[in-house]
Amino acid sequence: NFRSHSGILNCAGGFLDLLFEYFPGSAKMLPKDNGLFRGPRPGVCRTDFKLLKNLLRENLNGTVILCHDTSCGSVKRILNYELVYGIKEAKGLEFKSVIVINFFSGLGECSQKPWRNLLLGRE
């Protein structure tokens, strides 16, 4: 996306590099994209719904994106937060801040293990 800043695009590029290294042929490889401007570095963290709900209530303004559109209703209720979208529903929309949750939850165990090992630095 040409509106994305270099922090987001560099993070996504690093993620894709790992994807292609550990899961060859899993996606179409395209040329690297460069941001038109600098922006804040994206963060990655592990949390639970209780903490996320508190953060959203206090000061974390963002749109929650889920990989599975069918989970939106239950997550909206759990978080008591309206800005929750599935990835298909969010396609084409623009948000200032995005929180992606349960990214790996829909993967089968055989696919979760390599990602877990990769993200935890295990061989």
C-alpha positions in Angstrom: 0.0 0.0 0.0 1.6 3.3 -1.1 0.2 5.0 2.1 2.1 2.7 4.4 5.2 4.0 6.0 8.6 2.3 6.0 8.2 1.0 9.6 5.1 -1.1 8.6 6.6 -2.2 5.3 9.9 -3.2 6.8 8.1 -5.2 9.4 5.9 -6.9 6.8 9.0 -7.5 4.6 10.8 -9.2 7.5 7.8 -11.3 8.2 7.6 -12.4 4.5 11.3 -13.2 4.4 10.8 -15.6 7.3 7.7 -17.0 5.6 9.5 -17.7 2.3 12.6 -19.2 4.1 10.7 -21.5 6.4 7.6 -22.2 4.2 8.9 -22.1 0.6 6.1 -21.8 -2.0 3.5 -20.8 0.6 2.8 -17.4 -1.1 3.7 -15.6 -4.2 7.0 -13.7 -3.9 6.7 -10.1 -5.0 9.3 -7.3 -5.2 10.0 -5.5 -1.9 7.9 -2.4 -1.2 9.4 0.7 0.2 7.6 3.3 2.2 7.3 6.9 1.1 8.0 8.2 4.6 9.1 7.2 8.1 6.6 6.3 10.7 6.4 4.8 14.2 7.8 1.3 14.5 5.2 -1.4 14.9 5.2 -3.4 18.1 4.6 -7.1 18.7 3.4 -8.3 22.0 1.6 -11.2 23.6 -1.4 -10.5 25.8 -4.7 -11.8 26.9 -8.2 -10.4 26.4 -8.5 -9.0 29.9 -5.4 -6.8 29.5 -6.3 -5.8 26.0 -9.8 -4.8 27.1 -8.3 -2.6 29.8 -5.8 -1.1 27.4 -8.6 -0.3 24.9 -10.7 1.2 27.6 -7.9 3.4 29.0 -5.7 4.8 26.2 -5.0 2.3 23.4 -7.0 3.6 20.4 -7.0 1.1 17.6 -8.9 -1.1 15.4 -8.8 -4.8 16.2 -8.3 -7.1 13.2 -9.0 -10.9 13.4 -7.9 -13.4 10.8 -11.3 -15.1 11.0 -14.4 -13.0 10.3 -16.6 -15.5 12.2 -15.0 -14.5 15.5 -15.9 -10.8 15.3 -19.2 -11.0 17.3 -17.7 -12.9 20.2 -14.6 -10.7 20.4 -16.6 -7.5 20.3 -18.6 -8.8 23.2 -15.5 -10.0 25.2 -13.7 -6.7 24.6 -16.8 -4.5 24.8 -15.4 -2.7 21.8 -17.0 -2.0 18.5 -13.9 -1.5 16.2 -13.4 -5.2 15.6 -13.2 -6.5 12.1 -12.4 -9.7 10.3 -9.7 -9.6 7.7 -12.1 -9.8 4.8 -14.4 -7.1 6.3 -11.4 -4.8 6.8 -10.0 -5.3 3.3 -9.8 -1.9 1.6 -10.4 0.1 4.7 -7.7 2.3 6.3 -7.0 2.6 10.0 -4.5 4.7 11.9 -3.7 2.0 14.5 -4.3 -1.7 14.0 -4.2 -4.5 16.6 -4.0 -8.0 15.1 -5.1 -10.8 17.5 -5.2 -14.5 17.4 -3.2 -14.6 14.2 -2.1 -18.2 14.6 -5.2 -19.6 16.3 -6.8 -21.0 13.1 -3.8 -22.9 12.0 -3.6 -26.6 12.5 -1.1 -28.0 15.1 1.2 -29.1 12.3 1.5 -25.5 11.0 1.5 -23.9 14.5 4.6 -25.7 15.6 7.0 -24.4 12.9 5.8 -20.8 13.5 6.1 -21.2 17.3 9.7 -22.5 16.9 10.5 -19.7 14.5 9.2 -17.0 16.7 10.8 -18.4 19.8 14.2 -18.8 18.1 14.2 -22.6 18.2 15.5 -24.8 15.5 
